[in-house]
């Protein structure tokens, strides 16, 4: 089977997201499946459609900040237009973890491309609890087939109050219940991430005590979008997550899924990451 060409777009990331370490780990995971060849670019401004033409799917791990309240350094209109053209004509894009944060610096079309996004000025927040049960919302999608109905993710960010663009065609694959009790801790909200708490009551925060999507797909033109707000280092040790991630990249590139969970039977039980 022909390998799919992935362009992993990264560079400026908020400090806690480990930059190049995650980048190399993602490439190792994707290439270990035997399905992908991954190229990496850390400067994505002034990109043209011709530059993107050899690739089947873009993998965006970029938020354009060093601190959550900074203004984002966007890719620029030329590069963003090339991305819209790339996806709308039938190819794919993946948005990873903090790349779903698109504050007022990003244009509305970028939000439409994402389908679901977070923006600090619109009340989105990070839940202070690090460990969460992820619930599979559609067990029949090719990306989620055989994935556990409920599975634990640890030491990761839960970005809540996801905003769905009114013109997007979002399909939610996995969600987490945003329990108000998770917020009853000293020091919330942290100074680097302001949160609106109406009347000082945690129960009044938007979206609390509701499910918030964490993995979803979107349609854009004739192309496909796969997005995950999960994505810290430890998530890449979770079989359910890495299976959905590599399948999501394949689906975004082709509209089909061939990849299975890692086989841990027999001598394979001795394999370390990336398991494939």
C-alpha positions in Angstrom: 0.0 0.0 0.0 1.3 3.4 -1.0 2.6 5.5 1.9 0.7 8.7 2.7 2.8 12.0 2.8 2.2 14.0 6.0 3.4 17.5 6.5 3.7 18.1 10.3 3.4 21.8 10.8 4.8 23.1 14.1 7.1 25.8 15.5 5.9 28.3 18.1 4.0 26.6 21.0 3.0 27.5 24.5 5.9 26.5 26.7 4.3 23.5 28.5 3.7 21.7 25.2 7.2 20.4 24.9 7.8 21.5 21.3 10.3 19.3 19.5 10.0 16.4 21.9 6.4 15.9 21.0 7.1 16.6 17.3 9.6 13.7 17.1 7.4 11.4 19.1 4.5 12.1 16.8 6.6 11.3 13.7 7.9 8.1 15.3 4.3 7.0 16.0 3.0 7.8 12.6 5.9 6.2 10.7 5.9 3.1 12.9 2.5 2.2 11.4 4.1 1.7 8.0 1.4 3.9 6.5 3.0 7.3 6.6 6.0 9.3 5.6 6.3 12.5 7.8 8.1 15.7 6.9 8.4 18.5 9.5 8.3 22.2 9.0 8.7 24.8 11.8 8.2 27.9 9.7 4.9 27.9 7.8 4.6 31.5 6.6 4.7 32.4 2.9 3.6 28.9 1.9 2.2 28.4 -1.6 -0.2 25.8 -3.0 2.7 24.3 -5.0 4.6 23.7 -1.8 1.7 21.7 -0.3 0.9 19.8 -3.5 3.0 16.7 -2.7 1.3 16.1 0.6 -1.9 14.1 1.4 -2.6 15.6 4.8 -1.4 18.4 7.0 -0.8 17.8 10.7 -0.9 21.1 12.7 0.7 21.2 16.1 1.0 25.0 16.5 -0.7 27.7 18.5 1.6 30.6 17.8 2.2 31.6 21.4 4.7 31.2 24.3 2.1 32.1 26.9 -1.7 31.4 26.8 -2.6 35.1 27.0 -0.2 36.2 24.3 -1.4 37.3 20.9 -0.9 34.5 18.4 1.6 34.7 15.5 -0.6 33.5 12.6 0.7 31.8 9.5 -0.4 34.8 7.5 -3.0 35.2 4.8 -1.0 33.6 2.0 -0.3 30.4 3.9 -3.8 30.2 5.3 -5.3 30.7 1.9 -3.1 27.8 0.6 -4.4 25.6 3.4 -8.1 26.4 2.6 -7.4 25.5 -1.0 -5.5 22.3 -0.1 -8.3 21.0 2.1 -11.4 22.2 0.2 -10.1 20.4 -3.0 -10.2 17.0 -1.3 -7.2 16.6 0.9 -7.0 16.5 4.7 -5.9 18.4 7.8 -5.3 17.3 11.5 -5.4 19.8 14.4 -3.5 18.6 17.5 -4.1 19.7 21.1 -3.4 23.5 21.6 -3.8 24.2 17.9 -7.6 24.3 18.6 -7.1 27.6 20.5 -7.8 30.3 18.0 -8.4 33.6 19.7 -9.4 36.8 18.0 -6.1 36.9 16.1 -7.3 34.1 13.8 -9.8 34.7 11.0 -13.3 33.3 11.0 -12.5 31.0 8.0 -9.8 29.3 10.1 -12.4 28.6 12.8 -14.8 27.2 10.2 -12.0 24.9 9.0 -11.4 23.6 12.5 -15.2 23.1 13.0 -14.8 23.2 16.8 -12.4 25.6 18.6 -11.5 27.3 21.8 -11.1 31.0 22.4 -10.2 32.6 25.7 -12.2 35.8 25.1 -15.3 33.6 24.5 -15.1 31.8 27.9 -13.3 28.6 27.0 -11.1 27.3 29.9 -8.8 24.5 31.0 -10.3 22.2 33.7 -7.8 22.0 36.6 -8.1 18.2 36.9 -5.4 16.3 35.0 -7.0 12.8 34.7 -10.3 12.2 32.9 -12.4 9.4 31.6 -12.9 9.8 27.8 -16.2 8.5 26.5 -16.6 7.3 22.9 -19.7 9.0 21.4 -19.8 7.1 18.1 -18.6 3.5 18.3 -19.4 2.9 14.6 -17.2 5.4 12.9 -14.1 3.9 11.2 -11.9 5.9 13.5 -13.5 4.6 16.7 -14.3 1.0 15.7 -13.1 -1.3 18.5 -12.2 1.6 20.8 -13.3 1.2 24.4 -16.5 2.9 25.3 -14.9 4.6 28.3 -11.1 5.0 28.8 -8.8 6.9 31.0 -6.5 9.7 29.9 -4.0 11.1 32.4 -2.0 14.2 33.0 -3.5 16.1 30.1 -5.5 19.2 29.4 -9.3 19.2 29.2 -10.2 22.3 27.2 -13.9 23.0 27.8 -16.7 25.0 26.4 -15.7 24.0 22.8 -17.3 26.4 20.3 -18.8 24.8 17.2 -18.7 27.1 14.1 -22.3 27.6 12.8 -21.2 26.7 9.2 -19.2 23.6 10.2 -20.2 20.0 9.7 -18.8 18.6 13.0 -19.2 15.0 14.1 -18.2 14.3 17.7 -16.2 11.1 18.2 -15.3 11.4 21.9 -16.2 13.7 24.8 -15.4 14.2 28.5 -17.9 15.2 31.2 -16.9 18.6 32.7 -17.8 18.1 36.4 -18.1 21.2 38.5 -16.5 19.4 41.4 -13.2 19.4 39.5 -13.0 23.1 40.0 -13.3 23.2 43.7 -9.6 23.5 44.4 -7.3 26.2 45.8 -5.8 28.5 43.2 -8.5 28.3 40.6 -8.6 30.1 38.2 -4.8 30.4 37.7 -3.5 33.9 36.9 -2.2 32.9 33.4 -5.7 31.7 32.3 -8.5 34.0 33.4 -12.0 32.5 33.7 -15.4 34.1 33.8 -17.3 32.9 37.0 -20.7 34.6 37.0 -21.7 35.8 40.5 -18.6 33.9 41.8 -20.4 30.6 41.6 -18.6 27.8 39.8 -22.0 26.2 38.9 -22.7 29.3 36.7 -19.7 28.8 34.4 -20.7 28.2 30.8 -20.8 24.5 29.9 -20.0 23.1 33.3 -21.7 19.8 34.3 -22.0 19.0 30.5 -20.1 16.9 28.1 -17.5 18.7 26.1 -16.1 17.2 22.8 -12.4 16.3 22.8 -12.1 14.5 19.4 -14.1 15.3 16.3 -14.2 15.4 12.6 -15.3 18.2 10.2 -16.0 18.5 6.5 -14.5 21.4 4.6 -15.3 21.6 0.9 -14.5 18.1 -0.4 -11.8 17.6 2.2 -11.7 16.2 5.7 -10.7 17.6 9.1 -9.7 15.5 12.2 -9.2 17.4 15.5 -8.2 16.4 19.0 -7.8 18.6 22.0 -6.1 15.7 23.8 -2.4 15.6 23.3 0.0 15.7 26.2 3.0 13.4 26.2 1.2 10.8 28.4 -1.7 10.5 25.9 0.7 9.0 23.5 1.0 6.0 25.8 -2.7 5.3 25.7 -3.6 2.6 23.1 -7.2 4.0 22.6 -5.8 7.5 21.9 -2.9 6.6 19.6 -5.2 4.2 17.6 -7.7 7.0 17.1 -4.9 9.5 16.3 -3.2 7.4 13.5 -6.6 6.4 12.1 -7.7 10.1 12.2 -4.6 11.1 10.1 -5.3 8.3 7.7 -9.0 9.2 7.4 -8.2 12.9 6.9 -5.8 11.9 4.1 -8.0 9.3 2.3 -11.5 9.1 3.8 -10.8 5.5 4.7 -9.3 3.6 7.7 -7.1 0.5 7.5 -5.1 0.8 10.7 -5.8 -1.4 13.7 -4.9 -1.1 17.4 -1.3 -2.2 18.2 -1.0 -5.9 18.6 0.3 -6.6 22.1 0.0 -10.4 21.9 2.9 -12.9 22.1 6.4 -11.3 21.9 4.8 -8.0 20.9 4.0 -7.5 24.6 7.7 -6.6 25.0 7.5 -3.7 22.6 8.0 -0.1 23.9 6.4 3.0 22.3 5.4 3.4 19.5 4.1 -0.3 19.8 3.4 -0.7 16.1 
